[in-house]
Amino acid sequence: MTLPGFPRPPRSCLDGGTRSATTSPEMEAMRRRVWREQGVASLAIDDITDPWLRQAVINEATRRWGRRHGGQHHGR
């Protein structure tokens, strides 16, 4: 609540109620852009259909950032 004539409080992108959820096409566009501009690939584990490749990606991510908390655990 603000008093009349006073400035409104600052807005922040961290305010959860100011933006709708990101859609699937928006996420795909962000993934494409970050790959092209920064060389970073963002892959959902469930989207990798080859079991050997999926496990290799899981192993590398675990080595770099540790085990996942929550979600499905493939291969165990």
C-alpha positions in Angstrom: 0.0 0.0 0.0 1.3 3.5 -0.8 0.1 6.9 0.1 -1.2 9.2 -2.6 1.5 11.2 -4.2 4.4 9.0 -3.1 6.4 6.9 -5.5 5.5 3.2 -6.0 7.9 0.6 -4.5 10.6 -0.7 -7.0 9.6 -3.7 -9.1 11.9 -6.7 -9.3 12.1 -9.7 -11.7 12.4 -11.8 -8.5 8.8 -11.0 -7.6 7.0 -14.3 -8.3 3.7 -12.7 -9.2 4.7 -10.4 -12.0 5.3 -12.9 -14.8 3.5 -15.9 -16.2 5.2 -19.3 -16.5 7.6 -19.8 -19.4 6.0 -21.8 -22.2 7.6 -24.8 -24.0 8.3 -22.8 -27.2 9.8 -20.0 -25.2 12.1 -22.5 -23.4 13.1 -24.0 -26.7 13.9 -20.6 -28.1 16.1 -19.8 -25.0 17.9 -23.1 -25.4 18.6 -22.4 -29.1 19.9 -18.9 -28.3 22.2 -19.9 -25.5 23.6 -22.7 -27.7 24.3 -20.4 -30.6 25.6 -17.4 -28.6 27.5 -19.2 -25.7 28.0 -22.8 -26.7 26.0 -24.1 -23.8 23.6 -27.0 -24.4 20.5 -27.4 -22.1 19.1 -30.9 -22.5 16.3 -32.7 -20.6 17.5 -36.1 -19.6 14.2 -37.7 -20.6 14.6 -36.2 -24.2 17.8 -38.3 -24.7 16.6 -41.6 -26.2 19.9 -43.4 -26.5 20.6 -45.1 -23.1 24.4 -45.0 -23.4 24.4 -41.3 -24.3 21.8 -40.5 -21.6 24.0 -42.2 -18.9 27.1 -40.4 -20.2 25.4 -37.0 -19.9 24.2 -38.0 -16.4 27.7 -39.1 -15.4 29.3 -35.8 -16.6 26.7 -33.6 -14.9 27.0 -35.6 -11.6 30.8 -35.2 -11.8 30.6 -31.5 -12.3 27.6 -30.5 -10.1 26.8 -33.4 -7.8 23.9 -35.7 -7.6 20.4 -34.5 -8.4 17.8 -34.0 -5.6 14.3 -35.1 -6.7 13.1 -36.1 -10.1 13.6 -39.5 -11.6 16.9 -41.3 -11.2 17.8 -43.1 -14.4 20.0 -46.2 -14.3 19.6 -47.0 -10.5 
